[in-house]
């Protein structure tokens, strides 16, 4: 049975970089590419960043129940197809879903055994710096992303694990430890010394262990946590 890992983060938190690092370090892990109705940006390619489809095709897929989750964001549909989970199970690999808070809630309802991971920036100032350093978004978009980030991080307590992405190497190691720890726990075997280290690292990232570290970040956004 495949383990499904849900990874969510506000835009600019470094999620894509962390996920790319994870795939360099961990084998037997598949990545789900989302479907979207928005047009490609820049050098984006169909089947690489997204599967770009027409609105009518997306809505037909919704009607056929082909999505694990889907949402309409800023006028465009985004969704994760069920077929990725079927394909992972056939290959005997685990599946990572890179989805937002809204999509994560839908998947958690359908797949209660899924492991959810929320990636946070160190604080609002650092997130704003990262968004501005891209040099691609107008001021209005940056402000909208920061406001969306505040609303998203208020839902941190709905996730199993919390990562504060301050130092890339350290955060990548923590993400790796979480994935491997969940595999170890489900294997039912006695862990080796190395495996116990991964279990210990993952334990430090569990929600209850991370709550105290999260409070200053929430405060920097003026966020009010939900479900606490």
C-alpha positions in Angstrom: 0.0 0.0 0.0 1.4 3.3 -1.1 2.0 6.1 1.5 0.6 9.4 0.4 2.6 12.5 1.5 0.8 15.8 1.3 3.1 18.9 1.2 1.6 22.4 1.5 3.2 25.8 2.0 2.6 29.5 1.3 3.9 30.7 -2.0 7.6 31.7 -1.6 8.3 29.3 1.3 10.8 27.3 -0.7 8.5 24.2 -1.1 9.5 23.4 -4.6 13.2 23.6 -3.9 12.8 21.3 -0.8 10.7 18.8 -2.8 13.4 18.7 -5.5 16.1 18.0 -2.9 13.9 15.3 -1.4 13.7 13.4 -4.7 17.5 13.5 -5.0 17.8 11.8 -1.6 14.9 9.4 -1.5 14.0 6.6 -3.9 10.7 4.9 -4.5 8.8 8.2 -4.4 6.5 9.5 -7.2 5.4 13.1 -7.8 1.9 14.0 -8.8 1.7 16.7 -11.5 -1.4 18.8 -11.2 -3.9 19.6 -13.9 -4.8 23.2 -14.6 -6.8 25.3 -16.9 -4.5 28.3 -16.7 -2.2 29.0 -19.7 1.5 28.0 -19.5 3.9 30.7 -18.2 7.3 31.4 -19.6 9.1 28.1 -20.4 6.5 25.8 -18.7 5.8 22.6 -20.6 2.8 20.4 -20.6 3.4 17.3 -18.5 6.3 18.8 -16.7 5.1 21.7 -14.5 1.4 21.0 -15.1 -1.0 19.2 -17.4 -2.6 22.1 -19.2 -6.1 21.4 -20.3 -9.2 23.3 -21.5 -11.9 24.2 -18.9 -14.4 21.9 -20.6 -12.0 18.9 -20.3 -11.3 19.7 -16.6 -15.0 19.9 -15.8 -15.6 16.6 -17.6 -12.9 15.1 -15.4 -14.7 16.5 -12.3 -18.0 15.0 -13.4 -16.3 11.7 -13.9 -14.8 11.7 -10.4 -11.3 11.7 -11.7 -9.8 14.0 -9.1 -8.6 13.4 -5.5 -8.9 17.1 -5.0 -9.6 20.2 -7.1 -10.2 23.9 -6.6 -10.7 27.1 -8.6 -8.0 29.7 -7.7 -8.1 33.2 -9.2 -10.4 32.0 -12.0 -8.5 28.8 -13.0 -9.0 25.2 -12.0 -6.3 23.1 -10.4 -6.6 19.5 -9.5 -4.8 16.2 -8.6 -5.9 13.2 -10.6 -6.7 9.9 -8.9 -4.7 8.0 -11.5 -1.4 9.0 -9.9 -2.3 7.1 -6.8 -3.4 4.0 -8.8 -0.1 4.1 -10.7 2.0 4.4 -7.6 0.3 1.5 -6.0 0.9 -0.6 -9.1 4.6 0.3 -9.0 4.9 -0.2 -5.3 6.1 3.4 -4.7 4.9 6.2 -2.5 3.3 9.3 -3.7 3.9 13.0 -2.9 1.2 15.6 -3.5 2.2 19.3 -3.7 -1.1 21.0 -3.0 -2.5 23.9 -1.1 -4.5 24.0 2.2 -7.8 23.6 0.5 -6.7 20.6 -1.6 -5.0 19.0 1.4 -8.3 19.1 3.3 -10.0 17.3 0.5 -7.4 14.6 0.3 -7.2 14.1 4.0 -11.0 13.5 4.0 -10.7 10.8 1.2 -7.4 9.4 2.4 -7.2 9.6 6.2 -4.0 7.7 6.4 -2.2 10.3 4.3 0.8 12.0 6.0 0.5 15.8 5.9 3.5 18.2 6.0 3.3 22.0 6.3 6.3 24.1 5.3 6.5 27.6 6.9 8.8 30.5 6.2 10.9 31.8 9.2 8.7 34.9 9.4 6.7 37.3 7.3 9.6 39.5 6.6 11.7 36.6 5.1 8.7 35.5 3.0 8.2 39.0 1.6 11.9 39.2 0.8 11.7 35.9 -1.1 8.7 37.0 -3.0 10.2 40.3 -4.0 13.6 38.8 -4.9 11.9 36.8 -7.7 11.4 40.0 -9.5 8.5 38.6 -11.5 5.4 39.7 -9.5 3.8 43.2 -9.4 3.2 44.8 -6.0 -0.5 43.8 -6.1 0.3 40.2 -6.5 2.9 40.2 -3.8 0.4 41.8 -1.4 -2.2 39.2 -2.3 0.3 36.3 -1.8 1.2 37.6 1.6 -2.4 37.9 2.6 -3.1 34.4 1.3 0.0 33.1 3.3 -1.5 34.6 6.5 -4.7 32.7 5.9 -3.0 29.5 5.0 -0.6 29.3 8.0 -3.6 29.7 10.3 -4.4 26.1 9.4 -1.0 24.7 10.4 -2.5 22.6 13.2 -4.4 20.5 10.7 -1.1 18.9 9.5 0.9 16.1 11.0 4.3 17.6 10.6 5.6 21.2 10.6 8.9 22.3 8.9 10.3 25.8 9.3 12.3 26.4 6.2 15.2 28.6 7.3 18.3 26.7 6.2 17.7 24.6 3.0 20.1 21.8 3.9 18.6 21.3 7.4 15.0 21.5 6.2 15.7 19.1 3.3 17.2 16.6 5.9 14.1 17.0 8.0 11.8 16.4 5.1 13.8 13.3 4.2 13.6 12.0 7.8 9.8 12.4 7.9 9.4 10.4 4.7 11.8 7.6 5.8 10.4 7.6 9.4 6.9 6.9 8.1 8.2 4.1 6.0 10.0 2.6 9.0 6.9 2.8 11.2 4.7 1.1 8.6 7.3 -1.6 8.0 6.8 -3.0 11.5 10.5 -3.9 11.7 12.9 -3.0 14.5 14.8 0.2 13.4 18.5 0.3 12.9 20.7 2.9 14.6 20.4 5.1 11.5 16.7 4.6 11.3 16.3 5.6 14.9 18.0 8.9 14.1 15.5 9.5 11.3 12.7 8.7 13.7 14.0 11.1 16.3 14.4 13.9 13.7 10.9 13.3 12.4 9.5 13.3 15.9 10.9 16.8 16.5 8.9 18.0 13.5 5.6 16.5 14.7 2.8 19.1 15.3 2.8 18.9 19.1 6.6 19.3 19.2 6.6 22.2 16.7 3.7 24.3 18.2 6.1 26.5 20.3 8.4 27.2 17.4 5.4 28.2 15.2 4.0 30.9 17.6 6.5 33.7 16.7 5.9 33.0 13.0 2.1 33.3 13.4 2.6 36.5 15.3 4.8 38.0 12.6 1.9 37.5 10.2 -0.8 38.7 12.6 -2.3 35.2 12.1 -4.9 33.6 14.4 -4.4 29.8 14.4 -7.5 27.6 13.8 -8.3 24.2 15.2 -5.8 24.7 18.1 
